[in-house]
Amino acid sequence: MNAITNRRRAGWNLVGGALLAIVVAAAVLFPGLTPWATPAGATPPPAAAQAQACGVHYYALDAPKESKNAFGPSVPARAEATIKTQLHERRLCGTDKLGDPALTAAHYAGWSATGLTTRKVSFAGIDAFASKLVADQPMWQSVVTEMESLESASAFSLVSVPAGSRSLYMVPTSGAKGVSTRQGFTVGNGTAVVFTHGSAVVKLRLDCGFQNVRASFPGVPSVPPGSPELPKKPVIHKVIIHKVIIPVKVCPPSMPHGTFPVCKDSPSNDPAARGNAPVGGGTNLDPGPGAFIPSTSMVRPPAAPRVNPAPPVVQAPPVGSTPDPAPAPAPEPLAPVPADPATGTSCAPGIPVC
């Protein structure tokens, strides 16, 4: 029984070896027939999903740049596909097999601030997270894949960014072998790509190499003093105001009462007194002629309006009658006839000779 079993095992071993030899030969002669090969015409997996080691390169150390501490050279592309391709190649293993861990960490912190990422990375922890990415290549690749998945599910748009907007910068470390993250303000107007995922918004400025632009970056120190990314302090012109003392004029000793320029020789409140009413007003001490009648005792007109009497009635003359004529006036006396008409003179009555 054992001999038969051993012969069967030996037979299966020969068959298995022959099949393995056939598969290896097919892999060498016809690589497209192997089960793990990418089918003809199919899209290969993205670089972020390929298990390959990425070299470290900080684009913030390249030139030319918009400002001294920019994330990297400017991105002139404005097409969505081109921008996303350049974004991927700067983050992780582009055509030059180099990736920027500091850029990746800064972008991931921006997405982490929205609460949509699986890892929590604060803006103050960007530099430490970049070091972890260099030490853990699979995590670096998974972080880029996670961000690109969020960006693919987001609305894509381009917006203008005015000068003076708060943004992140990368300051070269000692010896220019690395960078440290700082915050400052944009030195000019520019354009930013905006990914809108629901209420979450991530804004990356193209002119400064995909730099984060945001209202605030808690915990991130400012760029060193004198950097172009710091706003210039306004010049304050000091105005010295000399105090001028104006002497207060007072009333002379001869008229010590009152307030200058109205001075009085007595404490009277009214130098030109009018009336003799006591202090505080009231009835004059001299009530004048006649008896004083209070207003409450005065005769008042009746409340009812006055009715005027009817006008007199003029009697008209009877119909057909004629009123009596007025009597004739008495005749005027005649002048005396002169006695001597030749002379034209005559004496007045009672004077015989004139």
Stockholm file with secondary structure:
# STOCKHOLM 1.0

chainA/1-354         MNAITNRRRAGWNLVGGALLAIVVAAAVLFPGLTPWATPAGATPPPAAAQAQACGVHYYALDAPKESKNAFGPSVPARAEATIKTQLHERRLCGTDKLGDPALTAAHYAGWSATGLTTRKVSFAGIDAFASKLVADQPMWQSVVTEMESLESASAFSLVSVPAGSRSLYMVPTSGAKGVSTRQGFTVGNGTAVVFTHGSAVVKLRLDCGFQNVRASFPGVPSVPPGSPELPKKPVIHKVIIHKVIIPVKVCPPSMPHGTFPVCKDSPSNDPAARGNAPVGGGTNLDPGPGAFIPSTSMVRPPAAPRVNPAPPVVQAPPVGSTPDPAPAPAPEPLAPVPADPATGTSCAPGIPVC
#=GR chainA/1-354 SS CHHHHHHHHHHHHHHHHHHHHHHHHHHHHCGGGSTTSCCTTCCCCCGGGSCCCCEECCGGGSSSCSSTTCSSSCCCCCSHHHHHHHHHHHHTTCTTSEECHHHHHHHHHHHHTTTCSSSCCCGGGHHHHHHHHHHCHHHHHHHHHHHHHHHHTSEEEEEEECTTCEEEEEEECGGGSCEEEEEEECSSCEEEEEEEETTEEEEEETTTTSEEBCSCCTTCCBCCTTCTTSCCCCCCCCCCCCCCCCCCCCCCTTSCEEETTEEESSCCSCSSCCSCCCTTCCSCSSCCSSCCCCGGGSCCCCSSCCCCCCCCCCCCCCTTCCCCCCCCCCCCCCCCCCSBTTTTBCCCTTCSCC
#=GC SS_cons         CHHHHHHHHHHHHHHHHHHHHHHHHHHHHCGGGSTTSCCTTCCCCCGGGSCCCCEECCGGGSSSCSSTTCSSSCCCCCSHHHHHHHHHHHHTTCTTSEECHHHHHHHHHHHHTTTCSSSCCCGGGHHHHHHHHHHCHHHHHHHHHHHHHHHHTSEEEEEEECTTCEEEEEEECGGGSCEEEEEEECSSCEEEEEEEETTEEEEEETTTTSEEBCSCCTTCCBCCTTCTTSCCCCCCCCCCCCCCCCCCCCCCTTSCEEETTEEESSCCSCSSCCSCCCTTCCSCSSCCSSCCCCGGGSCCCCSSCCCCCCCCCCCCCCTTCCCCCCCCCCCCCCCCCCSBTTTTBCCCTTCSCC
//
